Amino acid sequence: MKRRWVCLLCLALASPAYSQTYTRQNIAAILGFENNSRAGVFPAGWFGSTTTGIAVDDQSAHGGKYSLRIDRTPASAASYSTVSQRIPIDFMGSVIELRGWIKMQDAAGFVAFWMNEYSATGASIRFATMEGQGVNGAAGWRQYSITIPCFALAKTLNFGFLLNGPGTAWIDDLELLVDGVPIALASADIAGPAAVTLDGKSAAATYDGIGAISGGGGNSRLLYDYPEPYRSEILDYLFKPGVGASLQLLKVEIGGDANSTSGAEPSHMHSSSDENYGRGYEWWLMSQAKARNPAIKLLALEWTAPGWIGAGTNFWSQDNVDYIVKWIQGAKNHYGLTIDYVGGWNECYTGWDPSWFRRLKNALAANGLSTRIIGADEYYTHLTPSAQAALSEPSFYDDIDVVAAHYPCDFSPITGCNSWPRIPGLSKPIWSAESNSDPIGIVRLTNLMYIDAGMTASLVWPLIGAVYLNALYSDAGLILANEPWSGRYSVSSSLWAIAHTTQFAQPGWRYLTSAVGRLPGQRGSYVALVAPNGTDYSVVFETSYSPSVETVNFTITGGLSAGPVDIWSTNLASSNTDDWFVHEGSASPMNGSYSLSLRPGFVYSITTTGGQSKASRPLANSTGRSNHRLPLPYSDDFERYAIGQQSRLFSDMNGAFEAVVCGGGRGGRCLRQMAAVEPYFWWVTPNVRKRSDPYTLIGDAHWTDYSVSTDFLLEQSGGFQLLGRVGSQAPTSPAAISAYVFQIDDQGAWYIFRKQSDGTVATLASGRTAPPGTNVWHSAALMFAGDAIAAELDDHPLGAVTDSSFNLGNAGVGTIGWINAQYDNLRIAPVLAPRDPGVHRHK
């Protein structure tokens, strides 16, 4: 939809020159359609996508004599008609508002105001529209408005009115406002020095910390398999105070055996009678975080849940209350971990049962657990009107200790933050429980969440990009760690963006209300915090969108230290690691004041404290990653793993694959798909293909010509799958993945499929063979050489084809349906040419 708007606005920019140049001082002359207008003709002072059907109307006006009318029929050219105007942005302010009166008759599509800001080079900076608000049909005069942040980098404002589809719409009495005043009265764009008063007596809300999320899902998987010392280096960068991110909060996923973004995390209870607290890696990760920072707070949340809970139909059941309580008890009893906070269901979108939170609270108390409850873990703008109404009820929060908003500042460019709508009587802390992981997004949100919405904590998603390179969001996270076989990893500037707060303020510090605010024109923002001793302080100042150097004059009062301050900086636009978290020296106040010149596009931390540092490790950010492949052959007989442990380098995409004692009369250990009931999926919406068979991936995304083979046993009726040359996956849709798949069911029907990330599946070859049956061991292989693909069962060729759609990717195994199945003696080896029982060519 955005692409269509971009085309519309490009058309507007390409329109003929005006007969008169309008500015903020004289634009009001045409906003009421009274100036030099005549009924029945195109309005003076405006331009449009067409002149057909656009005219001044003297029969229906909201104010004065005239209005503007747009008429469209099913035969009208293009899909919309618009009127437009533009003015230079030569003023300062935070928000520009376009408002006016609209009347509609038989508007089949939609009517909308729109605005767009452009830079000096003509690049669109920010766009706003009423499209999607359901303004259509028939209605009398009603006032509408839209707003857009006022960016310092913006030099031109385009605005207008649009009718999409057939019908008639009128507009009248338009206004342009800047921060609530007529645009003609807006302050001129002359940036002077900013004055910040650091008053120790203005201490207010308590800062609760900055952290990150391991979960949603599988994004930390490969970290567990990293060799030492690199794994410990990564953990130090994330959690050890004064080294890197120095995270103060860690949120982990309570695994539910189902895909929750980049993979699936295993449940501690695959069935109601099963418990194993050695599964997965979140227990290990929390233990490692606590070992490095005993003060770190631990949070937990479900994205998915096993299908036995609530008989597969009621997530908000007592089953789930008991399930979560056991998970928290498992953390305490097996690892000595206290889970400080727990949530409900991540972004479920389908509604909540408030009584469930009460039952959870009572169950925690009954079991002597001090864990507090966070809710509702939602991205508010995605919610249906009924769901938004439910979250606006004060009673919803009776049994919640912290209110959790996801992405309260939306996405880049971040211009402002909102949590939930004002809820009468709500005085609980509000946190940004999931937010952006890009460096500018981090520094903007960390400041604006408090400035705009009084939020006192933030959690970045994801903690780390420790997934295969072709997995979703493999390039997101504070650290990228995609090569456990080589030990290579890279520290992102996002990690140092977080460090600009976490190394300079600790939970329990308090915000100084005298020194929280923003520079005009979205140029930057700042927050100051004071230590419990009432003397030490830190200021985090970002100039993300500033076009030039900012001069800031600081005044110290209210008992704060008047001693020297250290200054640290990060160039947010630089990819050079030497430009991140740089100690620039110190400044000495004179007579209780000092001045600093802050460069554009930077984040600065100014502090009277010490102990900050920037770690540097030899393998971090090393080059030549593409030359470090996982060598073939690769094999695994699964004998080295404890029962319930995930196998090295296997990354579950759906389902749960873990080590067990082999069945079917075979001794030793095998890999087993454990989830025998379809689980609850996260974010189930009509356009998301969530329902997927279980599968797990292994290997290097750069593998090309190879064979993947394994022994397998089906425990129930269903089928077995081998996957090869696995590529990209559609967002949140594990079934929609680019891959070749060899599949055979227990009745002997076999297929070679080509699956694609748009959800389409093509059968390349198929047939029948002797039924494998159940509880009997067999062997299978899938081979690739160039565009030749072949499959074997029990060393006998079944079919072969040629297809050139995919030439590289991971391997994997899976099941047809949610059944238990076992695998043994996995081997992946280079291959020159597969054996060919008769090649079928596919194009």
N, C-alpha and C positions, 0 to 999 in steps of 0.2 A: 504494500500500500504506500509506503514511503516513497518508492521509486516514482509512482504516478505523481505525487506531490512535487517531487524534485523537477519533473518535466514541466509541470504547470508553472513553477516559479522561474525556471529557465526561460520559458516562453514570455513570462512577464518582463524579465530583464531585457529580452530582445525586442520588446515593443517599440513603436516609434517614439521619438523624442517628444517631451511635453511642450505645450505652448507656453506653459508657465512653470517655473521651478518652485516647488513647495518646500518649506522648511518647517521646523517645529513652531516657529512664530506665526506662520500664516496658514498652516494646514487646516485649522478650524473653519476657515471660510468655506470649504467644500464638504465638510463632514455632515452637514444637515441637508445638502442638495438644494439649498435655497439660492446660492450665488450664481447668477448668470444662467440659471437653468430654465428650460422650456419643456412643457409637457410633450411627451411623445418622441423626444429625441434623446440620444445618448448623453449622459450627464457631463456637464462641463467640468474639466479638471481631472477627469479619471481616464484610465485606459482599460482595455479588457481583452479577453481571448477572442471575442467577436462583438460586433455591434448589433447582430440580429437578436431580437428578443430582449434587449436591454434598453430601458428607457426611463425617463423621469415620469412620475405618475402624480397627477393632481386630483385623483379621485379618492385616494386612501393615503393619509399621512398620519404619523404619530404626533408630530409637532410641526408647526408652521404650515406652509402651503403644499410642499412637495415631499415625496419619498422617491426611492429608486425601486423599480420593479424589474424582475428577471422572469421571462416566460420561456419555457421549454416544452417541446412535444417529443413523442417517441421518434420523430423524424429529424430532430435537431442534430446538427453536426457535433462531433466529438461527444464525450460523455458528461461534460460539464460546461457551464458558462460562468465567467468570473469578471469582476471589476477590481482594479488594483490601483495602488499609488505607492510612492516611496518618498522617504525623506532622509537626509543625512542624520547620523547619530553624532551630535556635537554637544551632548549633555551627559551628566553623571546621574547615577541612580542604581537601584537594585532590581526593580521590576517595572516592566512596561505592560500596560493593560489596554486592550482594545475592547470597548463595550458599546453596545447599541441595541436598538429595538428591531425585532424581526416579527414578520407576519407570514403565514404560509397557507397555501391552498393546494391540496392534492400533490404535495411534494413526495414523489415516490422514492427518491433516493435519499439525499440529505442536504441540509443547508449548513453553512459553516463560515464563521470568521476564521482568518488565518493570518499569521505573521511569520516573517523570517528575517533573521539578522545575517548580514554579510560582512566579511572582512574587507580590507582595502584591496585585496587581490580578487575579490569576487567569490570567494569560497563561502559556502553556507556554514554558519557557526551553530545556530540553533533555530529550530522550527517549532511552531505551536499551531494547533488547529482544534476546531470543535468536532471534526470528523470522528465518528465512533460514539458520540454522545446520544445518538438516536433522535436528533432534531429533524423531524420530517412530518408528513401528514398534513393536517389542517389545524391551525391555531391562530387566535387573535394576537394582537401586539403583546410581545413579551421581551423583557430585557435579558440579554445574554452577554457574557464576557469571556475573554481568554487572556492569559498572561504569559509573558516570556521574560526570562532573566535578562538583565541589561549587562552585556559583556563589554569590558574595556576594549577588547580587540575588535568589536563590531563597529563598522563605519556607516552602514546603510541599513535602514529598516524598510522592508517591503510589507505591505499589509493589504487585505482585501476581503471580499465576500464572494462565496461560491454557492452555486446551485448545481447539484449533481442529479442527473436523471430528469424525467419529465415533471412538470408541475409549475407552480408560480410562487415566488417569494418576494417579499418587500423588505427593505431595510431603511432605517431612518435614525436621525439624531445620534450619530456616531460620536465617540469621544476617545481620545488618546491621552492616557495618564501615565505619569512616572512617579512611582511611590505614592500614588493616591492624589497627586495634584495635576492639573492640566499640563500637557507637555510643554506649552509655551513658557510656563513658569519654572521648568526644571533648571537645575543648576548647570552652568556651563562646564564643559569637560576640562577643567583645569585642576590637575592633581597636585595638591600641596603636601607637605610633610604630614604624616599621621602622628597623632599624639596618643600615647598609651600610658595610663596611670596604673602603677602596680601598688595597690593598696592592700596591705596585709589584713586590715580590718574588714575587707569585703568578702572574706572566705564564705563560701556557701556550700553547694552540693558536693558530695563525696565522689571522687573518681573511683570507679570499680575495676578498671583494667582494660587491656587490649589483648586479644587472643586470636586463635585460629581454629579451624574445624578439620578434623580427620574423619571423613565420612561423607556420605552422599555422593558416591560411594566408591570404595576401592581405591581412592586416590593415594593412599599411603602404602599400598600393597608391596611394591618392590623394595621399599626401604628396608624391610625386615631381612631381605636376602642380600643386602650390601655387605661386602667384606670389611673387616677392620683394617686400618683405623678409620676408614672413610665413613662408616656408619656412625661412629661416635662423633666424628667431626660434624656431620650433618645435624645430629641431635644437639650438640653444643651450640651450633649456629641458631637453632630454633629456641632452645629452652634455657641455656646457661646464662645467668644474669651477667651483664656487662661484656658479653661476647658478640652477640648478634641481635636477633629479634627480641631476646629476653622476654618471651611470651609470659603473660600473667594469667591467662585463661586457656584451657584446652577443652574443646568439645569433641566428643567421639560418638560414632554411630553405634547404637545397639543393633547388632546384625540381625537380619531377618530372612536370609537365604534368597534374596531377590535383588535384582539390579536397581540401584538408586542413583545412577548417573554414569560413572566410569567403571562400574563393576558392582559386584555383590559381596556382602560381608556375611560370614556364617553366624547362625544363631547358636546360643548356648543351649537351646532346647529345640531340636528338630521335631520333637513330638512331646506330648504332655508328660510322658514317662521318662524322657531323656534329659540328662543334664551333664554338661561337660564345660568346664571353665578354662580349658586349655586351648580352645579354638580361636582362630583368628589372631590378630596382632594388636588389637586395641589395648588389651591388658598390658602387654609388653610396652607399648608406646606410652601409656599413662605412667607406668612404673619408671621408665626412663626419664620422663619429664619431671616427675616428683624427685628422682634422685638428683637431678641438676638444679631444681628450684623447688624446695619443700613448700614454699608459699603459694605455688601455682594452684588455682582453683580448677576442679575437674567437673565437666558438664557432660550429660549424656542425653541422647534423643533417638527416637525411632524414626526411620524413613520407611521401613518395610516391617513385616512381621510374618511369622510362619502361619500357614493356612489352617492349622488345627485350632488356633485361637478363635474363640467365638464361633466355632463350627464353620469358619470361613466366610461368615456373613456379618459379624459384629465385631469390628475392631475395638470398639469402646466397651469391651466386656470385662467381667471380673477376671477372666482368664488372663487378660493383658495386664491388669493391675498386679496379679500374682507373678506374672512373667517378669515384669520390670523390677518388682521387689526382689526377686531371686537374683536377677542380674546385679543389682546393687549390693546384695548380700555376698554374692560371689566375688565381687571386687574387694570387699572388705575381708572375707574369710580366707581367700586364696592368695591375695596380693597385698593385703594391708592398706588398701586404697579407700579413702573416703570420697564418695561421689557427692559433691557439694550441691549440684543442681541437676534436675531431670525435667525434660519436656514431655509433650504429648505425642503428636504425630506431625512430622515436618510437612508443612504446606499441603495439607490433605485436600483442601479446596472443597471438600464435600460436606463440611459441617462438623459440628462437635457436640458432644454430650457433656454439658457442664458438670453433671453429677459424677462423671467419671473422674474428674480432677479431685472432687471431694473424697471419693472412695480411695483414690491413690494417696491423698494426703493422710487419710485415716490409717491406711495400711502401713505407710512409712512410719507413722508415730507408733502404731501397735507393735512394730518390729524393732523399735528402738533406734530407728535411723533418723539422722538429722538432715537428710537431703531435702532441699527446698525445691519448689515447683516453678517452672517457667512456662509461660503460655502467651499467645497461642502459636508462636513460631510460624507466622504467616507473612506473605507478601501481599499487603492489603489491596493494592490496585488490581490484582488478579482475581479478587473474590467477587462472587455474585452479589447483587444487592441484598439478597436475603442473608447471605453469610456476613456481609458487612454490618447489617442490622444486628445480627446476633452478637458480633464482637463489640458493638456499641452499648450493650447492656451492662451496667455496673455489676450485676450479679455474676456475670461470667468470671469476674476476677476475684470473687470472694475467697477462693481456695488457691490462688496463684500468688507467688511471692515476688516474681519479677515479670514484667510485661515484655514480650519479645516481638519486635518488628523486624521483618526481613527487608533488606534493601530499602531502608527508609529514605535514602537520598537518591533513589533510582539508580540510573547508570550514567556513565560518562557522556557529556561533561556534567559533573555534579555541581549544581547551582544552589541547592537548598535541600533541607531535610524535613520530613514530617514523620511522625510515628503513627499512632492511631488518632482518629478524631477526638476532640476533647470529651472526656467521659466524666460526668459529674461525680465528685467525691473520690476519684482515683488518685491516690497519692503514692502508689508503689513505684519502685525504680523502673525505668524503661531503658532497655538495651537494644542496640542493633545486633540481633542474634545471628545475622548472616549478612555479609556485605562484600563489596568489590575487592579484588586482589591486585588491581593495577596500581602503580605507585601514586599517581595523581589522585585516583579515587580514594586511596587509603588516607592520604594527608588531608584531603578535603573533608571526607566523612569524619575523620577523627576530631576535627575542629568543629565542623558545622553541626554534627549530631548534638553537641551540647549547646552551641550558639542558637540554633533554630528550634530544637525539640527537647532540650533538657535531658538528653540521653547520656548515660554515664559509663557505658561500656560498649565495646564493639568486638565482633568476631569475624575474621576474614575467612572466606572460602575460596580455595581449599588451602590447607596447611602446606601441602607439598604436592608436586606433580611427579609422583613415583608410580607411574603407569606406563604401559608401552606407548611408543611414539604415535601409533595409529589409534590410540584410545581417545575418547572425548576428553578435552581439556588437559591434554598431556603437556601443554605449554603454560598452564596456570599453576600458581603456587609461589610460596616464598623461596623455595628451592626446587630445582628440576633435577630429578634423580631417576633416569630412565634406563641406566645401564649397570645393573648389579654385577654383571660378569666383568666389567672393566673397572668399576669403582668410581667412574667419572660422575661429576655432578656440577651444577652451576647455581650460584647464589644470585638471586634477582635483586633488582633495585627495590622491589616491594618489601623485601626483608628490612632493608635499611630505612625505608619510609616508616615502617612500624617502630624501628629502634629510636626514631626521633621523638617518640613519646615514651616508650617503655623503658628506655635507659635514663630517662630524665624525671619520671614521676612514677610513684608506686601506688597501688590501691590503698586507700585511706588518706591520700592527699586530697586537697579540696580546691575547687575552682574559685578563682578570684573574679567576682562579677565585675569589678572595675576594669578588668583587662581581658574581656572576651568580646570579640566583635569581628567585623569584616571591613575590608576596604571597599569604597564605592566601585561600582562597575564590575563586581565579581573579581576584582584584581587579586584579592587575597583575603586571608583570615588569620586570626590569632586567638590562642587561649593561654592563660597563665594559671598555674597551679602552685599551691603553697604546701610545704611539708608540715607534718604534725608539730614540728618544733616552732612553727610560726615565723621562722626566719628565712630558711632556704626556700627558693622558688625556681621554677623553670617556665619558660615561655616557648611555645611551639608556634612558629610564624611561617605561613606558606604564601608564596606569590605565584601560584600555578598559572594564573591567567593575566598576570600583569604584563603590559607592553614595554615597561621601562623600569629603571631602578627606583625602588621605593625608599624614601627617607623616613625613618621612624624615630621619634623622640620619646624616650622612656623617662618617667618620673617615679621615684621610689618613695613610698611612705608607709605608715601603718605598722612599723616594726620590722619590715623586711630588711634583709641584709643589704647594706650599701657597699659591700665589698666587690671585688672583681667578678666578672661573669665570663665563663667560657662559651665559645661560639662554635657550633658544629653545623655543617651544611651538606646538602645533597642536591646535585643538579638533576632534576626530575626528567629532563629531556635527554640526558646523556646515557650512552650505552657503555661508556668507559668506566670500569670499576674504580678507577682512581678518583673519579668525581663523586663517589658515593660515601657518605658519612665521613666527611673531612673535618678534622679539627682545625679551625681557622685562627685560633689564638684566643685572646681575651680582651675585654674592654674594662676600663676602670671608671666607675661613676665619679663625677665631680659635683659636689653640692647636691647629691641625691638625684642626679640625672645623667643620662648618656644618650648618644645618638648612634644609629647604625644605618648603613646603606645596604639594602637587601636587593640582590639581583633578581630579575624576572625568571620565573620558572623554577624556583628553588623552594626547598623547605629548610628552615633553620630551627635549631634548638639553642636556647640561651639559658644558662643555668649557673647557679651559685654552688652546685654540688659537684662531686667528682666521681671517679670510678667508671666512666664511660670508656669504651674501647671498640676497635674494629678488628675482628679476627681476620687472619689471612692464612689459608691452608694451601699447600702445594697443588693439590688436585682440583681444588675449587675453580670453576670457570676456565678449566683447561680447554685448549682447542683441539681440533682433529677428532671430534666425537664420531663423525661419520666413518672413520677408518677402524673403529673398534667394534667389530661384529662378534656376536656369540658364535663361536666356532662349531662346525659340524664335523663328525657326528655328535649328537647329544642323546643321552639315554638316562632312564630312571626306572629302577625296579621297585622303588617305594619302600625298601627295607629299612631305611635309616630314620624313619619318622615315628614319632610317638602317636599313639592312637588319638585321633581327632585333629592332628596337625595338618596344615596345608602343605602341599608339596612344593619344593623349591621352584621358583619361577612360574608356577601356575597362578594365573590371575582369573578368578571366577567372574564371569560376566552375568550369569544367572544361575541360581541353584547354589549348592554347597558341595564341594569336592574335597574329601579329606581322607587321611590314612585310616585303614581298618585292618582287622585280621581277615585274610582272604576267605571267601566262601567257595562253594562248589567243589570241595575236596582238595583245594590247593592250599599249601602251607605258606607261611610268611605274611607279608603286608601287601595290601593293594590300595589303589585309589578308588573311592566310592562316591557316587552322587547320592547325597543323604536326604534331600528334601523330596518326600514322596507325596506331598500335597501342595497344590499351587498356592503360593503365599499371597499376602496383601502387597500390592505394588504401590509405590509412591507416585503421586501426580498422574492419576489416571484420568485422562480427558479424551474426548472422542477422536481427536486428531493425533493421538499418541498410541503407537502400536506397542503397548506394554507387554501383551501376552506373548511369551517367548518360551521355547523349550530351554532347559538348562544346558549351559556349555561353559567351558573354561579354556583359556588360551595360554599358550606358552611360546617363548622364543623371540627371535629378532624380527622386527617388522621389515628388515631389509633382505630376509631370506628369499631366494628365488626358486632354483631348481632343487627339489628335495623330495624325499619320501617320508611320510609319517605313518608309523605302524604301531599297533598295540594289541594285546590280548584283551578280550572283553567278555563279560557275562551279564546277561539280563536277568534280574531277579523277578520281574513282573512282565506281563505282556506290554509291549511297547517297541522301542527300537533304539539303535545305536547310531552315533554319528561321528565321523571324522571330518575335521575342517582344515582347509589349507589356503594359503595365500590370503589370509584374512586381512582386510583393510579397514576402512572407516565405518563408523556406526552413526545412524541418524540420532540426533539428540534425544535422550531419554527413551529410545526405542530399541531395546536389545535385539528384537527380531529383525530389524532393518539394518543388516550389516553386509558389507561387500565381502564375499567369500565363495570358494568352491566347497561343496559339501557332498560327502559320500554317506549315504544313509541306507540302512537295512533294518527291517523290522523282524519280529520273532516268527513271522509267517513266511519269510524269505523274499518279500518284495524289496527290491533295491533300486536306488536312484543315484545319479550324479546331478546335483543342482548347481546353478549359478545364482547366488543371492546378491542383491544390490541394496545399497543404503537408502534407496527410495522406497523400499519395501517390496519390490517386484522379485519374483522367483521364476527362473526358467529351467525346465527339465532338459538336460543335455543328453542323458542316456538313462534307460531303465530296463528292468527285467525281473525275472523270478529265479530263485535257486532253492536248494533244499533249506527248509526252515531251520534257523538257528535254535529256536525254542528258548526255553528259560532254564536258568541254573546249569548251563553248560558253557564251558569255556571255548572261545573261538579266537582267531586272529584276523585282523583286517589291516589293509594298507591303502593309502591314497598317495599317488605319485605325480610329480610335475617335472617336465623337461621342455623348456620353451613353451609352445602353445599346446603341447601334448599332455593329456591328463588321463590317468588310468586308476582303476580300483581293483583290489583283490580281496578275497575272502578265503581264509585257511590256505594261503599260498596258491590259490587258483584264480586266474584272471576272470573278472566279471564283465568289465566294459571299459572302453576307452573312447575319448573324444579329443577334438582340438578346439580350443577357444582361447582367444587372445585378450579377453577383457581385463584380466588381472595377471600381473607378472611377478608380484612379490607380496610377502606378508607372513604373519604368524601361522602357527598350527594350533589345533585344538581338538578336544573330544567333547562329546555331549550325548544327550538322550533325546528320544522322541517321547514327549510327554513327561510328566512329573512322576518318575519312577526311580527306584533304586537300581543302580547298575555299577559294576566293578570293572576296573582297568588294571592291567599289569604289563610290565616289560615294555614301556614306551620307548620308541627309538625314532630319532629323526636323523636322516643321513643324506648327504649329497647324492644326486642321481643324474645320470647322463641321459637315459631314455627309458621310459616305462615299458614293460612288456605289453604287447598290443594284440588283443584278440580280434581286432576289427575296428578301425578308427572311424568315428563319425564326426564330420567337420561341422562346426557351428560358427556362424558369423554374427 
